[in-house]
Amino acid sequence: ICKSLTEIVFQKTKGNPFFVLEFMQSLQSRGLLRYNSLQKRWVWNEDVMRAEDITENVLHLLSSKMNGLSDNVQTLLRVMACFGSSTTLSMIDYLGETAEYAGVRNGLEGA
């Protein structure tokens, strides 16, 4: 029963766990994936789901989430993005010594 849903989700997300979660939540919140209590199962429209542009949806979701963060945390995340997908604690401490990024460590813990 769920094989078609599984195939669609994998096709759209390439198995990336973050994208899977975001995609599934997006489908559910927009009513494209819903639980039918009479049938006691999840129902969906395969054609509509296959037509979904996951790139646009995920970017919109991420943008919405970013806009919900405080200005300080947004600035901090922009700076941290310059270091790639990871950075060292010494770099964070170094940034924290500057006036502009004095709360960098606290901001990271809050993000």
Protein Blocks (a to p, Z undefined) as FASTA:
>chain_A
ZZmmmmmmmmmnnopaklmmmmmmmmmmnopaccdfklopacddfklmmmpcfklmmmmm
mmmmmmmpcfklmmmmmmmmmnojbdcfklmmmmmmpmklmmmmmmmmmZZ
